[in-house]
Amino acid sequence: MTLTKAIKIEIDNLTAIQVALDVANGKSTSHTLHNANLILKMVEIQEESASDLLGKSNLSGVRYIYQSGLEVTKSYDHKRRGTQLTLVRKSKNWFLTNVQSIDLYQQAGKSQLMLTENQVQIAIKKFVKSAGFGVQSSEVNN
């Protein structure tokens, strides 16, 4: 369910976040994300991770996509319902923009930090500098 209005991730909005999770999950609880407090912790971790990678001033536009559940063996053939959510970092805060119930298959429990093309370039430059690599011109003779 794409939310009609993004929900700012903060303690004052825990009830709204919980309602969005409850609506998306319905009666499913086993493999779902069903505790709004965990989203607060996720944001804290992603903020630190993305800040280390990009610097705090370059975070706007980062997306974090999370899928609940754990991996199971190939022989597990029961249908499982999970939760997928999308968090977006705007200029100063994270927002929940999408939460939905999804079918989980063998590989579940995925998460991915998505960067803009500009943020990828910033991350590469920061990595090259911190690792002490030099950058050579593409016209270097052998």
N, CA, C and O of each residue as an XYZ file, in Angstrom:
568
protein
N       0.843     -1.162      0.000
C       0.000      0.000      0.000
C       0.892      1.230      0.000
O       1.583      1.503      0.981
N       0.877      1.952     -1.074
C       1.589      3.221     -1.100
C       0.769      4.189     -0.274
O      -0.423      4.377     -0.518
N       1.403      4.790      0.688
C       0.687      5.679      1.587
C       0.296      6.964      0.858
O       1.076      7.494      0.066
N      -0.907      7.459      1.126
C      -1.340      8.703      0.492
C      -0.510      9.877      0.992
O      -0.304     10.852      0.269
N      -0.037      9.780      2.224
C       0.846     10.793      2.782
C       1.955     10.066      3.527
O       1.691      9.217      4.378
N       3.194     10.405      3.200
C       4.335      9.780      3.874
C       4.268     10.086      5.367
O       3.840     11.168      5.771
N       4.695      9.124      6.180
C       4.682      9.286      7.637
C       6.108      9.528      8.115
O       6.995      8.704      7.892
N       6.320     10.651      8.765
C       7.631     10.968      9.323
C       7.949      9.969     10.422
O       7.120      9.711     11.294
N       9.152      9.408     10.378
C       9.542      8.404     11.369
C      10.043      9.125     12.614
O      11.164      9.633     12.659
N       9.175      9.153     13.624
C       9.506      9.752     14.918
C       8.552      9.176     15.962
O       7.511      8.613     15.623
N       8.911      9.320     17.205
C       8.118      8.740     18.296
C       6.683      9.254     18.272
O       5.753      8.494     18.542
N       6.490     10.525     17.955
C       5.130     11.088     17.935
C       4.230     10.425     16.903
O       3.008     10.531     17.002
N       4.801      9.746     15.919
C       4.008      9.110     14.859
C       3.953      7.585     14.982
O       3.553      6.904     14.038
N       4.349      7.049     16.127
C       4.337      5.587     16.296
C       2.951      4.993     16.054
O       2.834      3.922     15.458
N       1.922      5.663     16.501
C       0.563      5.132     16.310
C       0.219      5.057     14.826
O      -0.324      4.048     14.375
N       0.521      6.097     14.063
C       0.235      6.094     12.617
C       1.043      5.015     11.906
O       0.537      4.357     10.998
N       2.300      4.830     12.315
C       3.148      3.788     11.718
C       2.561      2.414     12.034
O       2.495      1.541     11.169
N       2.135      2.235     13.283
C       1.559      0.950     13.691
C       0.289      0.652     12.924
O       0.072     -0.489     12.515
N      -0.554      1.646     12.721
C      -1.800      1.461     11.958
C      -1.466      1.035     10.527
O      -2.104      0.131      9.987
N      -0.471      1.680      9.909
C      -0.072      1.316      8.537
C       0.406     -0.136      8.489
O       0.064     -0.868      7.560
N       1.198     -0.558      9.487
C       1.655     -1.953      9.538
C       0.477     -2.906      9.721
O       0.393     -3.930      9.042
N      -0.422     -2.576     10.626
C      -1.575     -3.441     10.902
C      -2.461     -3.595      9.676
O      -2.938     -4.694      9.391
N      -2.686     -2.512      8.951
C      -3.514     -2.573      7.739
C      -2.840     -3.451      6.691
O      -3.487     -4.296      6.072
N      -1.533     -3.247      6.492
C      -0.813     -4.022      5.469
C      -0.753     -5.507      5.838
O      -0.935     -6.361      4.970
N      -0.505     -5.821      7.089
C      -0.313     -7.208      7.510
C      -1.602     -7.982      7.715
O      -1.604     -9.210      7.634
N      -2.690     -7.290      7.978
C      -3.933     -7.994      8.274
C      -3.751     -8.872      9.506
O      -3.268     -8.401     10.536
N      -4.128    -10.131      9.411
C      -4.020    -11.046     10.547
C      -2.666    -11.747     10.620
O      -2.379    -12.430     11.604
N      -1.842    -11.590      9.607
C      -0.533    -12.269      9.593
C       0.400    -11.675     10.635
O       0.482    -10.456     10.783
N       1.109    -12.550     11.365
C       2.078    -12.068     12.354
C       3.387    -12.853     12.336
O       4.416    -12.332     12.765
N       3.371    -14.079     11.856
C       4.545    -14.954     11.980
C       5.788    -14.427     11.284
O       6.872    -14.471     11.866
N       5.674    -13.944     10.090
C       6.837    -13.547      9.286
C       6.811    -12.057      8.928
O       7.568    -11.597      8.073
N       5.940    -11.328      9.587
C       5.752     -9.921      9.245
C       6.524     -9.008     10.197
O       6.943     -9.417     11.280
N       6.694     -7.785      9.767
C       7.176     -6.734     10.645
C       5.922     -6.133     11.250
O       5.139     -5.496     10.546
N       5.722     -6.323     12.535
C       4.469     -5.881     13.137
C       4.672     -5.002     14.368
O       3.740     -4.813     15.150
N       5.878     -4.463     14.549
C       6.161     -3.604     15.690
C       6.758     -2.293     15.185
O       7.874     -2.278     14.666
N       6.030     -1.206     15.332
C       6.466      0.104     14.832
C       7.781      0.556     15.472
O       8.548      1.292     14.852
N       8.045      0.123     16.701
C       9.301      0.505     17.368
C      10.522      0.001     16.606
O      11.576      0.635     16.639
N      10.392     -1.130     15.921
C      11.517     -1.654     15.143
C      11.868     -0.732     13.980
O      13.030     -0.652     13.581
N      10.886     -0.045     13.440
C      11.150      0.893     12.350
C      11.993      2.061     12.860
O      12.873      2.548     12.150
N      11.727      2.510     14.086
C      12.553      3.573     14.672
C      14.014      3.121     14.756
O      14.923      3.892     14.448
N      14.233      1.886     15.168
C      15.597      1.352     15.278
C      16.233      1.213     13.893
O      17.414      1.514     13.723
N      15.458      0.761     12.903
C      15.964      0.643     11.532
C      16.464      1.982     11.023
O      17.537      2.071     10.427
N      15.683      3.017     11.263
C      16.043      4.354     10.797
C      17.333      4.811     11.475
O      18.199      5.409     10.836
N      17.452      4.533     12.743
C      18.673      4.901     13.475
C      19.893      4.227     12.851
O      20.923      4.871     12.654
N      19.784      2.956     12.544
C      20.897      2.202     11.951
C      21.197      2.702     10.535
O      22.363      2.887     10.183
N      20.164      2.922      9.723
C      20.380      3.379      8.350
C      20.940      4.791      8.305
O      21.744      5.113      7.430
N      20.524      5.628      9.234
C      21.048      6.992      9.314
C      22.561      6.959      9.557
O      23.326      7.679      8.916
N      22.964      6.112     10.491
C      24.395      5.984     10.798
C      25.161      5.396      9.620
O      26.227      5.893      9.255
N      24.625      4.354      9.037
C      25.277      3.686      7.908
C      25.412      4.619      6.711
O      26.493      4.737      6.134
N      24.327      5.279      6.340
C      24.348      6.170      5.187
C      25.206      7.404      5.458
O      25.872      7.904      4.551
N      25.198      7.898      6.694
C      26.033      9.055      7.044
C      27.510      8.709      6.919
O      28.304      9.512      6.427
N      27.875      7.513      7.365
C      29.271      7.066      7.227
C      29.664      6.986      5.760
O      30.791      7.324      5.398
N      28.763      6.551      4.937
C      29.024      6.362      3.515
C      29.059      7.674      2.737
O      29.920      7.874      1.880
N      28.119      8.566      3.042
C      27.930      9.762      2.218
C      28.204     11.093      2.910
O      28.431     12.107      2.250
N      28.182     11.084      4.219
C      28.199     12.344      4.953
C      26.768     12.814      5.127
O      25.943     12.635      4.231
N      26.467     13.408      6.258
C      25.089     13.778      6.597
C      24.446     14.737      5.586
O      23.236     14.679      5.364
N      25.233     15.601      4.985
C      24.663     16.604      4.076
C      24.215     16.020      2.731
O      23.550     16.706      1.955
N      24.568     14.769      2.448
C      24.237     14.157      1.150
C      23.192     13.041      1.246
O      23.069     12.236      0.323
N      22.445     12.983      2.337
C      21.525     11.864      2.553
C      20.172     11.993      1.852
O      19.500     10.987      1.630
N      19.774     13.183      1.510
C      18.459     13.376      0.911
C      18.315     12.536     -0.358
O      19.143     12.617     -1.265
N      17.256     11.731     -0.409
C      17.004     10.881     -1.571
C      17.368      9.415     -1.376
O      17.006      8.574     -2.199
N      18.081      9.099     -0.296
C      18.405      7.695     -0.012
C      17.104      6.946      0.279
O      16.219      7.458      0.964
N      17.007      5.741     -0.248
C      15.851      4.870      0.029
C      16.356      3.615      0.722
O      17.434      3.106      0.415
N      15.555      3.123      1.666
C      15.849      1.864      2.325
C      14.632      0.976      2.130
O      13.525      1.311      2.552
N      14.856     -0.160      1.484
C      13.768     -1.105      1.230
C      14.013     -2.331      2.103
O      15.081     -2.941      2.047
N      13.029     -2.681      2.900
C      13.144     -3.785      3.854
C      12.059     -4.825      3.593
O      10.904     -4.492      3.326
N      12.459     -6.087      3.677
C      11.523     -7.203      3.532
C      11.693     -8.101      4.748
O      12.804     -8.535      5.051
N      10.603     -8.380      5.443
C      10.657     -9.195      6.657
C      10.866    -10.672      6.324
O      10.884    -11.062      5.157
N      11.020    -11.472      7.357
C      11.128    -12.923      7.208
C      12.558    -13.399      7.193
O      13.499    -12.608      7.122
N      12.701    -14.695      7.261
C      14.011    -15.342      7.226
C      14.054    -16.326      6.066
O      13.018    -16.790      5.588
N      15.265    -16.637      5.622
C      15.419    -17.656      4.580
C      14.969    -19.003      5.118
O      15.145    -19.300      6.300
N      14.395    -19.809      4.253
C      14.006    -21.174      4.617
C      14.585    -22.138      3.586
O      15.018    -21.718      2.512
N      14.593    -23.404      3.904
C      15.128    -24.400      2.987
C      14.216    -24.565      1.775
O      13.045    -24.188      1.804
N      14.775    -25.132      0.716
C      13.993    -25.348     -0.505
C      12.807    -26.271     -0.259
O      11.791    -26.168     -0.946
N      12.925    -27.170      0.711
C      11.852    -28.123      0.957
C      10.648    -27.486      1.663
O       9.570    -28.080      1.708
N      10.827    -26.290      2.207
C       9.710    -25.593      2.871
C       8.756    -25.093      1.803
O       9.130    -24.259      0.978
N       7.518    -25.596      1.809
C       6.613    -25.228      0.728
C       5.309    -24.586      1.209
O       4.327    -24.551      0.468
N       5.297    -24.087      2.424
C       4.102    -23.405      2.912
C       4.134    -21.938      2.488
O       5.193    -21.315      2.420
N       2.976    -21.418      2.211
C       2.876    -20.010      1.835
C       3.131    -19.162      3.081
O       2.588    -19.424      4.154
N       3.973    -18.138      2.909
C       4.256    -17.228      4.015
C       3.948    -15.799      3.574
O       4.224    -15.411      2.439
N       3.382    -15.037      4.477
C       3.126    -13.616      4.222
C       4.128    -12.808      5.021
O       4.389    -13.092      6.190
N       4.679    -11.804      4.380
C       5.640    -10.935      5.036
C       5.283     -9.480      4.790
O       4.246     -9.160      4.209
N       6.165     -8.616      5.244
C       5.966     -7.178      5.100
C       7.117     -6.593      4.311
O       8.276     -6.942      4.538
N       6.804     -5.708      3.391
C       7.840     -4.948      2.700
C       7.539     -3.474      2.920
O       6.400     -3.029      2.774
N       8.567     -2.730      3.271
C       8.360     -1.302      3.454
C       9.476     -0.514      2.799
O      10.579     -1.016      2.586
N       9.161      0.727      2.487
C      10.131      1.639      1.899
C      10.227      2.872      2.776
O       9.224      3.515      3.086
N      11.447      3.191      3.170
C      11.738      4.397      3.930
C      12.547      5.317      3.028
O      13.451      4.862      2.327
N      12.234      6.590      3.039
C      12.940      7.565      2.207
C      13.494      8.661      3.105
O      12.796      9.188      3.971
N      14.763      8.995      2.883
C      15.403     10.081      3.638
C      15.177     11.367      2.861
O      15.626     11.508      1.724
N      14.481     12.295      3.486
C      14.304     13.611      2.872
C      15.364     14.531      3.468
O      16.356     14.037      4.004
N      15.194     15.834      3.395
C      16.274     16.742      3.787
C      16.755     16.540      5.222
O      17.955     16.632      5.479
N      15.856     16.270      6.158
C      16.292     16.134      7.556
C      15.797     14.879      8.249
O      16.335     14.504      9.291
N      14.790     14.222      7.703
C      14.175     13.093      8.391
C      13.863     11.950      7.432
O      13.838     12.118      6.213
N      13.623     10.767      8.032
C      13.192      9.595      7.286
C      11.667      9.544      7.293
O      11.020      9.958      8.255
N      11.104      9.022      6.190
C       9.657      8.904      6.058
C       9.301      7.515      5.553
O       9.994      6.952      4.707
N       8.219      6.974      6.078
C       7.649      5.724      5.582
C       6.756      6.086      4.408
O       5.780      6.820      4.567
N       7.090      5.570      3.220
C       6.313      5.929      2.028
C       5.495      4.759      1.488
O       4.538      4.967      0.742
N       5.863      3.534      1.857
C       5.166      2.369      1.332
C       5.271      1.243      2.347
O       6.343      1.000      2.902
N       4.171      0.562      2.589
C       4.171     -0.643      3.417
C       3.138     -1.582      2.812
O       1.994     -1.195      2.571
N       3.558     -2.825      2.569
C       2.637     -3.769      1.936
C       2.907     -5.189      2.395
O       4.007     -5.525      2.834
N       1.890     -6.003      2.285
C       1.991     -7.428      2.559
C       2.480     -8.101      1.276
O       1.994     -7.798      0.186
N       3.442     -9.014      1.410
C       3.993     -9.697      0.239
C       4.094    -11.191      0.512
O       4.142    -11.626      1.662
N       4.125    -11.969     -0.569
C       4.391    -13.402     -0.446
C       5.886    -13.595     -0.287
O       6.679    -13.025     -1.037
N       6.267    -14.399      0.689
C       7.679    -14.701      0.905
C       7.989    -16.077      0.329
O       7.209    -17.018      0.478
N       9.097    -16.172     -0.306
C       9.548    -17.438     -0.865
C      10.789    -17.884     -0.106
O      10.998    -17.454      1.028
N      11.600    -18.719     -0.690
C      12.756    -19.268      0.008
C      13.655    -18.167      0.579
O      14.010    -18.202      1.758
N      14.015    -17.208     -0.244
C      14.885    -16.134      0.219
C      14.041    -14.941      0.648
O      13.390    -14.291     -0.170
N      14.066    -14.677      1.919
C      13.323    -13.545      2.470
C      14.265    -12.779      3.395
O      15.447    -13.108      3.499
N      13.749    -11.783      4.046
C      14.560    -11.029      4.983
C      15.608    -10.162      4.309
O      16.706     -9.979      4.834
N      15.268     -9.636      3.161
C      16.219     -8.810      2.421
C      16.065     -7.345      2.810
O      14.986     -6.892      3.192
N      17.159     -6.627      2.702
C      17.088     -5.181      2.842
C      18.117     -4.569      1.911
O      19.147     -5.176      1.619
N      17.831     -3.375      1.453
C      18.735     -2.744      0.499
C      18.682     -1.234      0.666
O      17.610     -0.633      0.722
N      19.857     -0.641      0.744
C      19.987      0.806      0.768
C      20.167      1.248     -0.672
O      21.108      0.819     -1.340
N      19.275      2.101     -1.160
C      19.299      2.546     -2.549
C      19.800      3.991     -2.598
O      19.301      4.857     -1.880
N      20.792      4.235     -3.456
C      21.384      5.558     -3.595
C      21.046      6.148     -4.953
O      20.789      5.418     -5.910
N      21.046      7.467     -5.032
C      20.911      8.132     -6.323
C      22.255      8.013     -7.047
O      23.262      7.670     -6.427
N      22.278      8.290     -8.340
C      23.546      8.223     -9.090
C      24.570      9.190     -8.510
O      25.751      8.856     -8.421
N      24.140     10.367     -8.121
C      25.044     11.348     -7.523
C      25.621     10.819     -6.210
O      26.805     11.009     -5.934
N      24.793     10.157     -5.401
C      25.261      9.606     -4.137
C      26.261      8.472     -4.358
O      27.200      8.311     -3.578
N      26.064      7.693     -5.410
C      27.031      6.632     -5.735
C      28.389      7.259     -6.033
O      29.415      6.766     -5.563
N      28.405      8.338     -6.808
C      29.667      9.018     -7.132
C      30.335      9.568     -5.873
O      31.553      9.476     -5.725
N      29.545     10.135     -4.972
C      30.082     10.647     -3.712
C      30.690      9.509     -2.903
O      31.786      9.646     -2.360
N      29.977      8.375     -2.823
C      30.469      7.221     -2.064
C      31.771      6.682     -2.655
O      32.685      6.322     -1.913
N      31.859      6.627     -3.969
C      33.079      6.138     -4.629
C      34.245      7.072     -4.314
O      35.329      6.612     -3.956
N      34.028      8.370     -4.446
C      35.092      9.342     -4.161
C      35.547      9.245     -2.710
O      36.743      9.298     -2.426
N      34.596      9.103     -1.796
C      34.932      9.001     -0.377
C      35.729      7.718     -0.109
O      36.699      7.734      0.648
N      35.321      6.623     -0.724
C      36.038      5.363     -0.558
C      37.461      5.459     -1.099
O      38.408      5.047     -0.429
N      37.616      5.995     -2.293
C      38.938      6.119     -2.921
C      39.849      6.955     -2.038
O      41.012      6.609     -1.830
N      39.322      8.051     -1.523
C      40.121      8.935     -0.667
C      40.484      8.250      0.650
O      41.637      8.307      1.078
N      39.516      7.608      1.294
C      39.780      6.980      2.600
C      40.694      5.769      2.488
O      41.420      5.449      3.429
N      40.663      5.095      1.346
C      41.515      3.915      1.150
C      42.930      4.300      0.721
O      43.821      3.453      0.663
N      43.129      5.589      0.421
C      44.455      6.052      0.044
C      44.832      5.751     -1.391
O      46.012      5.775     -1.739
N      43.847      5.466     -2.228
C      44.125      5.212     -3.636
C      44.415      6.526     -4.353
O      43.874      7.575     -4.004
N      45.267      6.448     -5.349
C      45.458      7.572     -6.247
C      44.582      7.345     -7.465
O      44.194      6.215     -7.760
N      44.277      8.402     -8.159
C      43.472      8.287     -9.367
C      44.328      8.752    -10.531
O      44.850      9.867    -10.530
N      44.463      7.896    -11.510
C      45.298      8.245    -12.656
C      44.452      8.670    -13.837
O      43.282      8.305    -13.954
N      45.055      9.433    -14.689
C      44.380      9.868    -15.892
C      44.157      8.659    -16.802
O      44.972      7.737    -16.821
N      43.079      8.661    -17.541
C      42.815      7.539    -18.448
C      43.756      7.553    -19.640
O      43.746      6.618    -20.441
N      44.569      8.593    -19.773
C      45.492      8.699    -20.903
C      46.933      8.337    -20.511
O      47.879      8.767    -21.171
N      47.098      7.559    -19.454
C      48.440      7.168    -19.019
C      49.015      6.164    -20.006
O      48.350      5.201    -20.387
N      50.260      6.399    -20.416
C      50.961      5.466    -21.336
C      51.519      4.302    -20.560
O      51.977      4.466    -19.428
N      51.487      3.141    -21.150
C      52.023      1.929    -20.508
C      53.513      1.903    -20.563
O      54.133      0.959    -20.072
